[in-house]
């Protein structure tokens, strides 16, 4: 398939970003970009978005002082940004509400989306039900097996779930399938991109709609501590919750930004998804960014216990933040994430998503090395109900009937 880069209205993050897409989608992508430019600061649009975030999605989310973790680890004070308490159980709802409102303004009646762990799919299906729109979700067949609960939730909400059987049958293949579907039916369909990836304007929209996380946490931490945090930590796959967690702090150089990638069986193994640590510059899914690929530019298979982090690339803004050394990206293995899943449950009584627990695992390592007058904010991107069966299986316990 021939790919081209638009000559106008592209947005880049240094050398990264852009619009590398089939010519058949270029005109529609331009319409999306124009609509976003038109409505993003429109008072009626902003008012409706804020109303839904506050009165439907349950924002603002709590910034919770993790007293037990802080005392147990014996170093920096730890605050948890509780995106797991949002309606649908994850940060994904923030972005979905924004993009679905834009779809409505554009006259679209059908939403499609990719999903890995299922949280973005559930959020899209939820808003489609609320807005009385048709909804179809593309999900790798491997992910449908390890996230059966979320598949049922999407179907319960009225969405049609397509198990994708091409490629490795995981998140990247779901994105491919959703893009192909969008190409074939653009008149009534809006593709709700779930992560901070893809061609412009998707990384920009996801940044903007997810920035509510750090807008809130900045205000909340100033009220709680009277100062900015010393460190903000979030997990990174494509990077939506992390870019939302970092957004308001990017221009605060004294705040360290730490993104935790899925190292799988180890950063230096062939069973990893640690894109920034192991990846190289390439073009995939409509963007120039960092990807795990071979010498011929073919995308490598990736692995993580976490379906939501099992992606061979990263959003272009994260690639730039890494290149500029504004943010640091670290690999966290399956074993470390599972241990953190169990640790935060026993210590704070919170069952957090396995994706989020990659960030929790890093906090466990770094907090004891920091002083007691320092502050960490760790984003819990979602809740872990969906992961209980797979974590039990990892530990050798079969809880499926």
C-alpha positions as MATLAB code, in Angstrom:
seq = 'XXXXXXXXXXXXXXXXXXXXXXXXXXXXXXXXXXXXXXXXXXXXXXXXXXXXXXXXXXXXXXXXXXXXXXXXXXXXXXXXXXXXXXXXXXXXXXXXXXXXXXXXXXXXXXXXXXXXXXXXXXXXXXXXXXXXXXXXXXXXXXXXXXXXXXXXXXXXXXXXXXXXXXXXXXXXXXXXXXXXXXXXXXXXXXXXXXXXXXXXXXXXXXXXXXXXXXXXXXXXXXXXXXXXXXXXXXXXXXXXXXXXXXXXXXXXXXXXXXXXXXXXXXXXXXXXXXXXXXXXXXXXXXXXXXXXXXXXXXXXXXXXXXXXXXXXXXXXXXXXXXXXXXXXXXXXXXXXXXXXXXXXXXXXXXXXXXXXXXXXXXXXXXXXXXXXXXXXXXXXXXXXXXXXXXXXXXXXXXXXX';
ca = [
       0.000    0.000    0.000;
       1.454    3.313   -1.035;
       1.873    5.759    1.816;
       2.164    9.484    1.562;
       2.760   12.399    3.886;
       0.405   15.344    3.762;
       2.025   18.560    2.674;
      -0.223   20.719    4.803;
      -1.541   20.712    8.344;
       0.950   18.171    9.668;
       2.202   18.428   13.202;
       5.528   17.106   14.332;
       7.324   16.485   17.595;
      10.835   17.239   16.408;
      11.559   14.582   13.804;
       8.589   12.481   14.915;
       4.881   12.546   14.075;
       3.405   13.592   10.750;
       0.788   11.926    8.568;
       1.931    8.793    6.774;
      -1.290    7.256    5.530;
      -2.933    5.827    2.406;
      -4.116    8.495   -0.003;
      -7.669    7.191    0.388;
      -7.719    8.418    4.004;
      -5.979   11.753    3.559;
      -9.072   13.834    2.797;
     -10.992   12.363    5.737;
      -8.061   12.872    8.079;
      -7.951   16.490    6.972;
     -11.667   16.830    7.802;
     -11.010   15.447   11.282;
      -8.109   17.880   11.758;
     -10.198   20.826   10.550;
     -13.098   19.859   12.816;
     -10.800   19.543   15.803;
      -9.261   22.952   15.127;
     -12.785   24.381   14.862;
     -14.276   22.860   18.002;
     -11.399   22.419   20.477;
     -11.884   25.949   21.860;
     -15.563   26.309   21.015;
     -17.381   27.308   24.252;
     -20.332   24.974   23.654;
     -18.047   22.025   22.885;
     -15.868   22.693   25.942;
     -18.944   23.084   28.153;
     -20.420   19.772   26.997;
     -17.065   18.028   27.399;
     -16.580   19.352   30.933;
     -20.137   18.421   31.899;
     -19.665   14.828   30.744;
     -16.258   14.524   32.392;
     -17.596   15.764   35.706;
     -21.116   14.359   35.786;
     -20.737   11.158   33.779;
     -17.090   10.108   33.997;
     -16.795   11.031   37.701;
     -14.033   13.638   37.478;
     -12.010   15.020   39.064;
     -10.352   11.741   40.008;
      -8.817   11.510   43.460;
      -5.188   12.230   44.223;
      -4.805    9.731   47.043;
      -1.998    9.853   49.606;
      -0.727    6.270   49.814;
       0.194    6.398   53.486;
       0.806    2.674   53.885;
       3.093    2.457   50.859;
       4.931    5.585   51.934;
       5.588    4.229   55.409;
       6.455    0.749   54.174;
       8.941    1.936   51.548;
      10.433    4.529   53.861;
      11.313    7.281   51.419;
       9.408    9.806   49.308;
       5.736   10.555   49.938;
       3.632    8.668   47.394;
       0.420    9.956   45.871;
      -1.713    7.895   43.511;
      -3.713    9.594   40.754;
      -6.793    7.366   40.770;
      -7.890    7.071   37.138;
      -9.120    3.613   38.107;
     -12.060    5.339   39.824;
     -13.383    6.838   36.587;
     -16.572    5.493   35.031;
     -15.569    2.359   33.033;
     -12.545    1.911   35.291;
      -9.723    3.617   33.410;
      -8.340    6.845   31.975;
      -9.590    5.897   28.495;
     -12.992    7.534   29.047;
     -11.413   11.028   29.093;
     -10.267   10.824   25.484;
     -13.244    8.829   24.221;
     -15.723   11.451   25.406;
     -13.761   14.154   23.585;
     -13.412   12.255   20.318;
     -17.022   11.044   20.369;
     -18.253   14.605   20.864;
     -16.162   15.622   17.862;
     -17.666   12.755   15.856;
     -21.146   14.016   16.723;
     -20.249   17.530   15.608;
     -19.040   16.043   12.314;
     -22.352   14.242   11.796;
     -20.947   10.729   12.262;
     -23.254    7.974   13.517;
     -20.823    5.079   13.911;
     -17.723    4.698   16.092;
     -14.941    2.177   15.557;
     -11.913    1.600   17.756;
      -8.992   -0.702   18.440;
      -8.377   -2.099   21.885;
      -5.725   -4.162   23.645;
      -6.603   -4.675   27.290;
     -10.194   -3.797   26.436;
     -10.506   -0.606   28.473;
     -10.531    1.669   25.423;
     -13.036   -0.621   23.757;
     -15.274   -0.565   26.814;
     -15.060    3.229   27.024;
     -15.904    3.606   23.313;
     -18.815    1.169   23.595;
     -20.043    3.041   26.672;
     -20.133    6.425   24.963;
     -21.628    4.925   21.808;
     -24.484    3.590   23.933;
     -24.918    6.969   25.631;
     -24.891    8.843   22.314;
     -27.001    6.194   20.522;
     -24.292    5.506   17.951;
     -23.336    2.208   16.320;
     -20.061    0.770   17.582;
     -17.598   -1.859   16.385;
     -14.396   -2.784   18.204;
     -11.329   -4.534   16.782;
      -9.342   -6.624   19.231;
      -6.565   -9.155   18.650;
      -7.784  -12.717   19.134;
      -5.035  -13.341   21.702;
      -6.297  -10.361   23.684;
      -9.932  -11.478   23.463;
      -8.868  -14.685   25.212;
      -6.946  -13.011   28.024;
      -9.519  -10.232   28.469;
     -12.788  -12.177   28.213;
     -14.478  -10.005   30.826;
     -13.981   -6.829   28.812;
     -15.160   -8.537   25.608;
     -18.404   -9.380   27.361;
     -18.691   -5.846   28.744;
     -18.356   -4.377   25.242;
     -20.997   -6.721   23.875;
     -23.276   -5.975   26.833;
     -23.007   -2.279   25.913;
     -24.175   -3.045   22.381;
     -20.855   -3.091   20.525;
     -19.805   -5.695   17.993;
     -16.363   -7.095   18.800;
     -14.204   -8.349   15.927;
     -11.455  -10.796   16.995;
      -8.510  -10.009   14.701;
      -6.738  -13.155   13.479;
      -3.988  -11.609   11.338;
      -0.364  -11.101   12.379;
       0.362  -11.758   16.040;
      -3.324  -11.221   16.864;
      -2.596   -8.473   19.410;
      -2.946   -4.684   19.660;
      -0.925   -3.682   16.584;
      -3.053   -6.005   14.468;
      -6.237   -4.516   15.930;
      -5.013   -1.049   14.881;
      -4.348   -2.357   11.363;
      -7.839   -3.821   11.137;
      -9.506   -0.655   12.439;
      -7.613    1.518    9.945;
      -8.636   -0.804    7.101;
     -12.252   -0.624    8.219;
     -12.101    3.169    8.368;
     -10.688    3.298    4.858;
     -13.628    1.276    3.562;
     -16.332    3.328    5.281;
     -15.586    6.953    6.054;
     -18.930    8.614    5.329;
     -20.647    7.756    8.621;
     -17.699    6.438   10.653;
     -15.273    8.038   13.089;
     -12.188    6.137   14.231;
     -11.677    6.757   17.950;
      -7.928    6.277   18.411;
      -7.233    5.149   21.950;
      -3.582    5.949   22.412;
      -1.248    8.855   21.696;
      -0.270    7.312   18.361;
      -1.208    7.479   14.700;
      -1.228   10.333   12.199;
      -1.967   13.927   13.174;
      -4.339   15.015   14.684;
      -4.713   11.866   16.817;
      -1.600   12.322   19.027;
      -2.595   15.964   19.577;
      -6.211   15.108   20.416;
      -5.216   12.361   22.836;
      -2.681   14.683   24.503;
      -5.293   17.394   24.907;
      -8.155   15.197   26.115;
      -5.946   13.222   28.518;
      -4.177   16.322   29.885;
      -7.061   16.618   32.338;
      -5.125   14.068   34.432;
      -2.156   16.367   35.051;
      -4.239   19.549   35.153;
      -6.049   18.039   38.114;
      -3.007   16.464   39.766;
      -1.054   19.711   39.610;
      -3.797   21.617   41.396;
      -4.362   18.771   43.849;
      -0.710   18.363   44.810;
      -0.282   22.121   45.297;
      -3.251   22.037   47.666;
      -1.942   18.952   49.501;
       1.795   19.723   49.659;
       2.156   23.359   48.648;
       4.646   22.440   45.929;
       5.011   20.502   42.696;
       5.924   16.816   42.809;
       9.543   15.793   42.414;
       8.550   12.949   40.126;
       5.574   11.788   38.041;
       5.458    8.102   37.093;
       3.140    6.396   34.602;
       3.112    3.258   32.474;
       3.685    3.569   28.719;
       2.487    1.422   25.839;
       1.361    3.740   23.074;
       1.380    6.357   25.814;
      -2.054    7.915   26.404;
      -2.199    7.891   30.210;
       1.461    8.848   30.437;
       1.147   11.834   28.118;
      -1.910   12.908   30.095;
       0.018   12.489   33.346;
       3.046   14.409   32.023;
       1.361   17.159   29.975;
       1.112   19.947   32.560;
       4.595   19.242   33.938;
       6.580   19.167   30.688;
       7.551   22.815   31.129;
       8.446   22.301   34.805;
      12.058   21.069   34.501;
      12.393   20.223   38.199;
       9.664   17.576   37.893;
      11.138   14.273   36.714;
       8.943   12.390   34.257;
       9.274    8.598   34.269;
       7.554    6.336   31.750;
       7.482    2.618   32.553;
       7.541    0.337   29.534;
       6.667   -3.354   29.433;
       9.964   -5.248   29.428;
       8.152   -8.598   29.356;
      10.691  -11.355   29.959;
      13.481   -8.761   29.910;
      14.562   -5.692   27.947;
      17.360   -7.636   26.239;
      15.228  -10.635   25.260;
      13.042  -11.166   22.195;
       9.974  -11.217   24.451;
       9.665   -7.543   25.312;
       7.712   -4.409   24.416;
      10.290   -1.876   25.669;
      10.116    0.312   22.584;
      12.079    3.377   23.668;
      14.896    1.353   25.200;
      15.160   -1.078   22.283;
      13.460    0.598   19.326;
      14.626    2.566   16.302;
      13.116    5.280   14.108;
      10.560    4.072   11.592;
       7.123    4.644   10.096;
       4.093    2.604   11.126;
       0.404    3.237   11.812;
       0.530    6.638   10.137;
       3.360    8.153   12.169;
       7.110    8.458   12.343;
       8.248    7.320   15.755;
      10.260    4.636   17.551;
       9.402    1.007   16.874;
      10.683   -2.453   17.633;
      11.701   -3.583   14.163;
      14.305   -5.614   12.339;
      17.052   -4.306   10.063;
      14.669   -4.358    7.091;
      12.164   -2.136    8.888;
       9.675   -4.960    9.487;
       7.835   -4.668   12.798;
       8.963   -7.247   15.343;
       6.673   -9.389   17.428;
       6.377   -8.009   20.944;
       5.364   -9.532   24.236;
       4.006   -8.445   27.592;
       1.763   -9.991   30.198;
      -0.153   -6.729   29.804;
      -2.427   -6.572   26.747;
      -2.567   -2.785   27.044;
       1.237   -2.361   26.804;
       1.762   -5.065   24.169;
       2.475   -2.607   21.329;
       5.632   -2.385   19.160;
       5.786    1.409   19.059;
       5.253    4.527   21.105;
       3.530    7.840   20.468;
       5.638   10.494   18.693;
       5.517   12.940   21.592;
       7.036   10.329   23.895;
       9.721    9.626   21.304;
      10.597   13.320   21.319;
      10.539   13.575   25.131;
      12.968   10.654   25.245;
      15.223   12.160   22.578;
      15.296   15.481   24.440;
      15.885   13.611   27.712;
      12.945   15.489   29.196;
      11.443   12.163   30.220;
      13.155    8.927   31.194;
      11.752    5.580   30.093;
      12.505    2.388   32.004;
      11.637   -1.236   31.410;
       9.634   -3.216   33.968;
       9.366   -6.993   33.617;
       6.285   -9.186   33.934;
       7.512  -10.533   37.243;
       8.101   -7.062   38.665;
       4.642   -5.904   37.528;
       2.897   -8.959   38.987;
       4.709   -8.473   42.279;
       3.552   -4.838   42.290;
      -0.016   -5.973   41.489;
       0.049   -8.084   44.641;
       1.915   -5.473   46.688;
      -0.480   -2.562   46.139;
      -3.464   -4.835   46.771;
      -2.109   -5.983   50.125;
      -0.649   -2.605   51.139;
      -3.319   -0.108   50.043;
      -6.321   -2.316   49.315;
      -6.296   -1.349   45.635;
      -6.554   -3.868   42.798;
      -4.866   -1.899   40.019;
      -4.542   -2.753   36.334;
      -1.466   -4.779   35.441;
      -0.540   -1.916   33.081;
      -0.531    0.539   35.995;
       1.454   -1.888   38.127;
       4.453   -1.441   35.832;
       4.549    2.115   37.228;
       3.902    0.921   40.785;
       6.870   -1.451   40.478;
       9.179    1.433   39.601;
       7.856    3.479   42.532;
       8.713    0.555   44.810;
      12.307    0.746   43.565;
      12.816    4.502   43.544;
      10.862    5.781   46.566;
      13.248    4.309   49.193;
      16.160    6.073   47.454;
      14.476    9.471   47.790;
      14.216   11.681   50.861;
      11.097   11.924   52.994;
      10.485   15.533   51.948;
      10.211   14.507   48.287;
       6.940   13.657   46.524;
       6.026   11.129   43.830;
       2.774   11.068   41.864;
       2.056    7.679   40.309;
      -0.882    7.356   37.931;
      -3.090    4.311   38.338;
      -4.376    4.218   34.772;
      -7.069    1.634   35.448;
      -8.478   -0.950   37.789;
      -7.403   -4.562   37.776;
     -10.608   -6.602   37.838;
      -9.914   -7.558   34.229;
      -6.483   -8.939   35.157;
      -7.265  -11.108   38.180;
      -7.724  -14.336   36.205;
      -4.549  -13.877   34.156;
      -2.477  -12.975   37.224;
      -3.843  -16.011   39.053;
      -2.886  -18.144   36.032;
       0.595  -16.598   36.064;
       0.880  -17.716   39.684;
      -0.339  -21.210   38.800;
      -3.911  -20.836   40.046;
      -6.825  -21.571   37.670;
      -9.926  -19.627   38.693;
     -11.807  -20.062   35.397;
     -14.793  -22.349   35.516;
];
